[in-house]
Amino acid sequence: MPDQSTVPTSLQGLANKAANQPNYRFRNLYGLLNEDLLLDSWTLVRQDAALGVDRVSAQDYEQDLAANVQDLVTRLKEKRYHAKLVRRSYIPKADGKLRPLGILATEDKLLQP
């Protein structure tokens, strides 16, 4: 979550409810997402993370961050946003087994911190 001083009270309340009632089902959270919140959330996206299925790096997305976020918010509010498939990679563990790792598309990382 972004800096607590910039998070709307409504989102803080939702975070508290989610922590206290893990089985509660939230509906239509898109309405709470706006450009300011997503621009603030961008600071939490790892800039050195692997490319997702969209093959867009954080640096590429950031080149036109304001326009990209504005387009994302528009698609969210019009319910046209769909998360992309997750790229699956496997990381070797010390015991010889493999640990699955899901790599999100850059835009999805912004929405799924």
PyRosetta script that sets phi, psi and omega in degrees:
from pyrosetta import init, pose_from_sequence

init()
pose = pose_from_sequence("MPDQSTVPTSLQGLANKAANQPNYRFRNLYGLLNEDLLLDSWTLVRQDAALGVDRVSAQDYEQDLAANVQDLVTRLKEKRYHAKLVRRSYIPKADGKLRPLGILATEDKLLQP")
pose.set_psi(1, 144.6)
pose.set_omega(1, 178.7)
pose.set_phi(2, -64.7)
pose.set_psi(2, 177.8)
pose.set_omega(2, 177.1)
pose.set_phi(3, -47.0)
pose.set_psi(3, 126.6)
pose.set_omega(3, -175.0)
pose.set_phi(4, -59.4)
pose.set_psi(4, -26.0)
pose.set_omega(4, -179.4)
pose.set_phi(5, -71.5)
pose.set_psi(5, -18.0)
pose.set_omega(5, -179.3)
pose.set_phi(6, -105.9)
pose.set_psi(6, -3.9)
pose.set_omega(6, -179.8)
pose.set_phi(7, -82.3)
pose.set_psi(7, 127.2)
pose.set_omega(7, 178.2)
pose.set_phi(8, -58.1)
pose.set_psi(8, 147.4)
pose.set_omega(8, -179.7)
pose.set_phi(9, -55.9)
pose.set_psi(9, -35.6)
pose.set_omega(9, -179.7)
pose.set_phi(10, -61.9)
pose.set_psi(10, -38.2)
pose.set_omega(10, 178.6)
pose.set_phi(11, -72.3)
pose.set_psi(11, -35.6)
pose.set_omega(11, 176.3)
pose.set_phi(12, -63.5)
pose.set_psi(12, -40.5)
pose.set_omega(12, 177.3)
pose.set_phi(13, -63.1)
pose.set_psi(13, -40.5)
pose.set_omega(13, 177.6)
pose.set_phi(14, -65.2)
pose.set_psi(14, -40.8)
pose.set_omega(14, 178.6)
pose.set_phi(15, -61.9)
pose.set_psi(15, -41.2)
pose.set_omega(15, 177.9)
pose.set_phi(16, -64.9)
pose.set_psi(16, -43.0)
pose.set_omega(16, -180.0)
pose.set_phi(17, -63.6)
pose.set_psi(17, -41.8)
pose.set_omega(17, 179.4)
pose.set_phi(18, -62.5)
pose.set_psi(18, -39.0)
pose.set_omega(18, 179.8)
pose.set_phi(19, -69.5)
pose.set_psi(19, -37.6)
pose.set_omega(19, -176.4)
pose.set_phi(20, -86.3)
pose.set_psi(20, -24.9)
pose.set_omega(20, -178.4)
pose.set_phi(21, -130.7)
pose.set_psi(21, 75.9)
pose.set_omega(21, -173.5)
pose.set_phi(22, -61.0)
pose.set_psi(22, -20.1)
pose.set_omega(22, -179.9)
pose.set_phi(23, -94.2)
pose.set_psi(23, -1.3)
pose.set_omega(23, 180.0)
pose.set_phi(24, -68.1)
pose.set_psi(24, 137.9)
pose.set_omega(24, -179.8)
pose.set_phi(25, -103.0)
pose.set_psi(25, 116.6)
pose.set_omega(25, 178.7)
pose.set_phi(26, -86.6)
pose.set_psi(26, 147.2)
pose.set_omega(26, -179.9)
pose.set_phi(27, -127.3)
pose.set_psi(27, 144.1)
pose.set_omega(27, 174.5)
pose.set_phi(28, 48.9)
pose.set_psi(28, 59.5)
pose.set_omega(28, 176.9)
pose.set_phi(29, -80.6)
pose.set_psi(29, -10.8)
pose.set_omega(29, 179.5)
pose.set_phi(30, -55.0)
pose.set_psi(30, -36.6)
pose.set_omega(30, -176.7)
pose.set_phi(31, -62.5)
pose.set_psi(31, -21.0)
pose.set_omega(31, -179.2)
pose.set_phi(32, -87.6)
pose.set_psi(32, -15.2)
pose.set_omega(32, -179.2)
pose.set_phi(33, -84.7)
pose.set_psi(33, 130.1)
pose.set_omega(33, 178.3)
pose.set_phi(34, -138.8)
pose.set_psi(34, 175.1)
pose.set_omega(34, -175.9)
pose.set_phi(35, -61.7)
pose.set_psi(35, -42.8)
pose.set_omega(35, -178.7)
pose.set_phi(36, -60.8)
pose.set_psi(36, -44.2)
pose.set_omega(36, -179.7)
pose.set_phi(37, -64.4)
pose.set_psi(37, -43.4)
pose.set_omega(37, -178.3)
pose.set_phi(38, -70.4)
pose.set_psi(38, -36.1)
pose.set_omega(38, 176.2)
pose.set_phi(39, -65.0)
pose.set_psi(39, -38.5)
pose.set_omega(39, 176.3)
pose.set_phi(40, -67.2)
pose.set_psi(40, -38.9)
pose.set_omega(40, 179.5)
pose.set_phi(41, -66.4)
pose.set_psi(41, -26.1)
pose.set_omega(41, -178.4)
pose.set_phi(42, -56.7)
pose.set_psi(42, -30.5)
pose.set_omega(42, -178.8)
pose.set_phi(43, -64.6)
pose.set_psi(43, -18.4)
pose.set_omega(43, -179.8)
pose.set_phi(44, -90.8)
pose.set_psi(44, -10.1)
pose.set_omega(44, -179.5)
pose.set_phi(45, -77.2)
pose.set_psi(45, 127.3)
pose.set_omega(45, 179.1)
pose.set_phi(46, -66.6)
pose.set_psi(46, 122.3)
pose.set_omega(46, -177.4)
pose.set_phi(47, -75.2)
pose.set_psi(47, -19.4)
pose.set_omega(47, -178.3)
pose.set_phi(48, -103.1)
pose.set_psi(48, 11.5)
pose.set_omega(48, -177.1)
pose.set_phi(49, -69.6)
pose.set_psi(49, 158.0)
pose.set_omega(49, -180.0)
pose.set_phi(50, -65.4)
pose.set_psi(50, 153.9)
pose.set_omega(50, 175.9)
pose.set_phi(51, -68.5)
pose.set_psi(51, 143.2)
pose.set_omega(51, 176.1)
pose.set_phi(52, -90.2)
pose.set_psi(52, -162.1)
pose.set_omega(52, -179.0)
pose.set_phi(53, -66.2)
pose.set_psi(53, -21.8)
pose.set_omega(53, 179.9)
pose.set_phi(54, -80.9)
pose.set_psi(54, -10.5)
pose.set_omega(54, 179.5)
pose.set_phi(55, 58.6)
pose.set_psi(55, 30.3)
pose.set_omega(55, 178.1)
pose.set_phi(56, -107.5)
pose.set_psi(56, 123.8)
pose.set_omega(56, 177.8)
pose.set_phi(57, -81.4)
pose.set_psi(57, 163.2)
pose.set_omega(57, 176.8)
pose.set_phi(58, -61.1)
pose.set_psi(58, -37.5)
pose.set_omega(58, 179.8)
pose.set_phi(59, -65.2)
pose.set_psi(59, -40.2)
pose.set_omega(59, 178.2)
pose.set_phi(60, -65.3)
pose.set_psi(60, -44.0)
pose.set_omega(60, -179.4)
pose.set_phi(61, -64.0)
pose.set_psi(61, -36.7)
pose.set_omega(61, -176.8)
pose.set_phi(62, -73.4)
pose.set_psi(62, -18.6)
pose.set_omega(62, -179.8)
pose.set_phi(63, -54.4)
pose.set_psi(63, -37.4)
pose.set_omega(63, 178.4)
pose.set_phi(64, -131.8)
pose.set_psi(64, 53.2)
pose.set_omega(64, -172.2)
pose.set_phi(65, -57.2)
pose.set_psi(65, -47.4)
pose.set_omega(65, -177.0)
pose.set_phi(66, -59.7)
pose.set_psi(66, -45.6)
pose.set_omega(66, 179.8)
pose.set_phi(67, -68.4)
pose.set_psi(67, -39.0)
pose.set_omega(67, 178.9)
pose.set_phi(68, -63.5)
pose.set_psi(68, -43.0)
pose.set_omega(68, 179.8)
pose.set_phi(69, -68.4)
pose.set_psi(69, -40.2)
pose.set_omega(69, 178.1)
pose.set_phi(70, -61.1)
pose.set_psi(70, -43.1)
pose.set_omega(70, 177.8)
pose.set_phi(71, -64.1)
pose.set_psi(71, -40.8)
pose.set_omega(71, 178.9)
pose.set_phi(72, -62.6)
pose.set_psi(72, -45.4)
pose.set_omega(72, 179.6)
pose.set_phi(73, -62.1)
pose.set_psi(73, -41.2)
pose.set_omega(73, 178.0)
pose.set_phi(74, -60.3)
pose.set_psi(74, -47.0)
pose.set_omega(74, 179.8)
pose.set_phi(75, -65.0)
pose.set_psi(75, -35.5)
pose.set_omega(75, 177.1)
pose.set_phi(76, -63.6)
pose.set_psi(76, -49.2)
pose.set_omega(76, -176.6)
pose.set_phi(77, -67.4)
pose.set_psi(77, -30.0)
pose.set_omega(77, 177.5)
pose.set_phi(78, -89.1)
pose.set_psi(78, 3.5)
pose.set_omega(78, 179.8)
pose.set_phi(79, 57.6)
pose.set_psi(79, 37.3)
pose.set_omega(79, 176.7)
pose.set_phi(80, -104.5)
pose.set_psi(80, -4.0)
pose.set_omega(80, 179.9)
pose.set_phi(81, -76.8)
pose.set_psi(81, 133.7)
pose.set_omega(81, 173.4)
pose.set_phi(82, -134.9)
pose.set_psi(82, 128.6)
pose.set_omega(82, 177.8)
pose.set_phi(83, -62.9)
pose.set_psi(83, 143.6)
pose.set_omega(83, 179.4)
pose.set_phi(84, -81.6)
pose.set_psi(84, 164.9)
pose.set_omega(84, 176.7)
pose.set_phi(85, -61.2)
pose.set_psi(85, 152.8)
pose.set_omega(85, 179.5)
pose.set_phi(86, -93.3)
pose.set_psi(86, 133.3)
pose.set_omega(86, 176.2)
pose.set_phi(87, -82.1)
pose.set_psi(87, 127.8)
pose.set_omega(87, -177.1)
pose.set_phi(88, -97.8)
pose.set_psi(88, 129.4)
pose.set_omega(88, 173.6)
pose.set_phi(89, -128.9)
pose.set_psi(89, 160.9)
pose.set_omega(89, 179.2)
pose.set_phi(90, -125.2)
pose.set_psi(90, 131.7)
pose.set_omega(90, -178.8)
pose.set_phi(91, -109.5)
pose.set_psi(91, 128.2)
pose.set_omega(91, 179.2)
pose.set_phi(92, -66.8)
pose.set_psi(92, 139.7)
pose.set_omega(92, 176.7)
pose.set_phi(93, -102.2)
pose.set_psi(93, 167.0)
pose.set_omega(93, -178.1)
pose.set_phi(94, -61.4)
pose.set_psi(94, -30.5)
pose.set_omega(94, -178.1)
pose.set_phi(95, -84.7)
pose.set_psi(95, 7.2)
pose.set_omega(95, 177.8)
pose.set_phi(96, 91.5)
pose.set_psi(96, -10.7)
pose.set_omega(96, 178.1)
pose.set_phi(97, -81.0)
pose.set_psi(97, 170.4)
pose.set_omega(97, 178.6)
pose.set_phi(98, -112.6)
pose.set_psi(98, 138.1)
pose.set_omega(98, 177.2)
pose.set_phi(99, -102.9)
pose.set_psi(99, 123.7)
pose.set_omega(99, 178.8)
pose.set_phi(100, -71.3)
pose.set_psi(100, 143.4)
pose.set_omega(100, 179.3)
pose.set_phi(101, -133.9)
pose.set_psi(101, 125.8)
pose.set_omega(101, 177.7)
pose.set_phi(102, -95.8)
pose.set_psi(102, 125.6)
pose.set_omega(102, -178.5)
pose.set_phi(103, -109.9)
pose.set_psi(103, 115.7)
pose.set_omega(103, -177.9)
pose.set_phi(104, -80.5)
pose.set_psi(104, 156.6)
pose.set_omega(104, 169.6)
pose.set_phi(105, -66.6)
pose.set_psi(105, 152.9)
pose.set_omega(105, -175.3)
pose.set_phi(106, -55.1)
pose.set_psi(106, -46.3)
pose.set_omega(106, -178.7)
pose.set_phi(107, -63.5)
pose.set_psi(107, -37.7)
pose.set_omega(107, 178.9)
pose.set_phi(108, -68.1)
pose.set_psi(108, -31.3)
pose.set_omega(108, 176.5)
pose.set_phi(109, -62.0)
pose.set_psi(109, -34.1)
pose.set_omega(109, 179.6)
pose.set_phi(110, -66.1)
pose.set_psi(110, -34.2)
pose.set_omega(110, -178.3)
pose.set_phi(111, -92.5)
pose.set_psi(111, -19.2)
pose.set_omega(111, -175.7)
pose.set_phi(112, -121.9)
pose.set_psi(112, 69.0)
pose.set_omega(112, -175.5)
pose.set_phi(113, -64.7)
pose.dump_pdb("model.pdb")
